[in-house]
């Protein structure tokens, strides 16, 4: 049965939604050709391979901070609002089906461990990236779980500081963090692979008065 995560600030926390957005208008740029990009989350429009320019520049700096033999492997960046809505609703509904005693409010909070509610979703702003580490030949390193394993399927091992993962996986998560944190990214603690910059969650975590990026439209390159 799902239990509340009392020691982690979830993205559904009202303090996150309360952060104002002052979008700086940075463009969504294609990651392909600049960093290694996996295609498992590819969409027809190629949205998954786009990020705000400021975030992409920071990832390029992080790539240079990695030790020899390690590279960033981007799995998903920008996500259409419609896609975000669909993923969140499906996971919330599955939680309620599996846990009949769960109230709608509890399901909303529980779902936000793994999928952001669309009103505060960093992926729809081009401000979040799901990524892992790979070798020069593209082989992914052991990170303890696969990217996008949810808390139920992974028995909580998807949490960044989860106990019980192997020493290699913990070391690899530290290598990832040591590259990303110094360039300004913040991790979502329930997903070791999810890092962001400029969104509301980042602003709360960093004590910033406002977010730099709001929802974006890739086709029109318009921002809110």
LINUR-V460141 format. One record per residue. N is the residue number from 1. RES is the residue in three letters. SS is DSSP state (A for helix, B for strand, O for the rest). Layout:
# LINUR-V460141
{{N RES SS} {N RES SS}}
This chain:
# LINUR-V460141
{{1 UNK O} {2 UNK O} {3 UNK O} {4 UNK O} {5 UNK O} {6 UNK O} {7 UNK O} {8 UNK O} {9 UNK O} {10 UNK O} {11 UNK O} {12 UNK O} {13 UNK O} {14 UNK A} {15 UNK A} {16 UNK A} {17 UNK A} {18 UNK O} {19 UNK O} {20 UNK B} {21 UNK B} {22 UNK O} {23 UNK O} {24 UNK O} {25 UNK O} {26 UNK O} {27 UNK O} {28 UNK B} {29 UNK B} {30 UNK B} {31 UNK O} {32 UNK B} {33 UNK O} {34 UNK O} {35 UNK B} {36 UNK B} {37 UNK B} {38 UNK O} {39 UNK O} {40 UNK O} {41 UNK O} {42 UNK O} {43 UNK O} {44 UNK O} {45 UNK O} {46 UNK O} {47 UNK A} {48 UNK A} {49 UNK A} {50 UNK B} {51 UNK B} {52 UNK B} {53 UNK A} {54 UNK A} {55 UNK A} {56 UNK A} {57 UNK A} {58 UNK A} {59 UNK A} {60 UNK A} {61 UNK A} {62 UNK A} {63 UNK A} {64 UNK A} {65 UNK A} {66 UNK O} {67 UNK O} {68 UNK O} {69 UNK O} {70 UNK O} {71 UNK B} {72 UNK B} {73 UNK B} {74 UNK B} {75 UNK B} {76 UNK B} {77 UNK O} {78 UNK O} {79 UNK O} {80 UNK O} {81 UNK A} {82 UNK A} {83 UNK A} {84 UNK A} {85 UNK A} {86 UNK A} {87 UNK A} {88 UNK A} {89 UNK A} {90 UNK A} {91 UNK A} {92 UNK A} {93 UNK A} {94 UNK A} {95 UNK A} {96 UNK A} {97 UNK A} {98 UNK A} {99 UNK O} {100 UNK O} {101 UNK O} {102 UNK O} {103 UNK O} {104 UNK A} {105 UNK A} {106 UNK A} {107 UNK A} {108 UNK A} {109 UNK A} {110 UNK A} {111 UNK A} {112 UNK O} {113 UNK O} {114 UNK O} {115 UNK O} {116 UNK O} {117 UNK O} {118 UNK A} {119 UNK A} {120 UNK A} {121 UNK O} {122 UNK O} {123 UNK A} {124 UNK A} {125 UNK A} {126 UNK O} {127 UNK O} {128 UNK B} {129 UNK B} {130 UNK B} {131 UNK B} {132 UNK B} {133 UNK B} {134 UNK B} {135 UNK O} {136 UNK O} {137 UNK O} {138 UNK O} {139 UNK O} {140 UNK B} {141 UNK O} {142 UNK O} {143 UNK O} {144 UNK O} {145 UNK O} {146 UNK O} {147 UNK O} {148 UNK O} {149 UNK O} {150 UNK O} {151 UNK O} {152 UNK O} {153 UNK O} {154 UNK O} {155 UNK O} {156 UNK O} {157 UNK O} {158 UNK O} {159 UNK O} {160 UNK O} {161 UNK O} {162 UNK O} {163 UNK O} {164 UNK O} {165 UNK O} {166 UNK O} {167 UNK A} {168 UNK A} {169 UNK A} {170 UNK A} {171 UNK A} {172 UNK A} {173 UNK A} {174 UNK A} {175 UNK A} {176 UNK A} {177 UNK A} {178 UNK A} {179 UNK A} {180 UNK A} {181 UNK A} {182 UNK A} {183 UNK A} {184 UNK O} {185 UNK O} {186 UNK B} {187 UNK B} {188 UNK O} {189 UNK O} {190 UNK O} {191 UNK O} {192 UNK O} {193 UNK O} {194 UNK B} {195 UNK B} {196 UNK B} {197 UNK O} {198 UNK O} {199 UNK O} {200 UNK A} {201 UNK A} {202 UNK A} {203 UNK A} {204 UNK A} {205 UNK A} {206 UNK A} {207 UNK O} {208 UNK O} {209 UNK O} {210 UNK B} {211 UNK B} {212 UNK O} {213 UNK O} {214 UNK O} {215 UNK O} {216 UNK B} {217 UNK B} {218 UNK O} {219 UNK O} {220 UNK O} {221 UNK O} {222 UNK B} {223 UNK B} {224 UNK O}}
